[in-house]
Each structure stands twice: as structure tokens, then as C-alpha cells.
């Protein structure tokens, strides 16, 4: 799946609810999911790690959608001018 496809999917599934929730709450949820990912990396199974990676990607795509930004544009600098 391309990153733009992920953003389109998240918009279709959750776009209205995510916008109603708002950016500050979306950031809070993203941070919570990052914490769950960190815990899964430390103590979880491969299935739990995969699940949490998916959740982080989904919330990141939601945030990008609410900001009107493209994840593909955001990551493009790693191709052209890596930090």
C-alpha cells in the first residue's frame, strides 16, 4: 500500500470523526499509540508489535489528513536530502 492510499483509506473510514475529535486529541491518541508500540517492542509478541505499528501508522495518517499534508511529501526528503 502506498502512503497516499493509506491516507485515503483513513479519510474514508474515519475522516469525519477524526475532524470532529480535532488535532490536539489526534496528537494525544498518536502519542498513546506510540507508548503502546514502545511497550510491545519491549515486552510484546511479533503480532502485538505489528498491531501497534499499524495503529501508529493509522493515527499518523489521520493527523496528516487533518493538517492537509501528504505523508509522501513528508518522507520525500529522505530520498532527496536525508538528514
Residue, then its C-alpha position, 0 to 999 in steps of 0.5 A: x500500500x502506498x502512503x497516499x492510499x493509506x491516507x485515503x483509506x483513513x479519510x474514508x473510514x474515519x475522516x469525519x470523526x477524526x475532524x470532529x475529535x480535532x488535532x490536539x486529541x489526534x496528537x494525544x491518541x498518536x502519542x498513546x499509540x506510540x507508548x503502546x508500540x514502545x511497550x510491545x517492542x519491549x515486552x510484546x509478541x511479533x503480532x502485538x508489535x505489528x498491531x501497534x505499528x499499524x495503529x501508529x501508522x493509522x493515527x499518523x495518517x489521520x493527523x496528516x489528513x487533518x493538517x492537509x499534508x501528504x505523508x509522501x511529501x513528508x518522507x520525500x526528503x529522505x530520498x532527496x536530502x536525508x538528514 
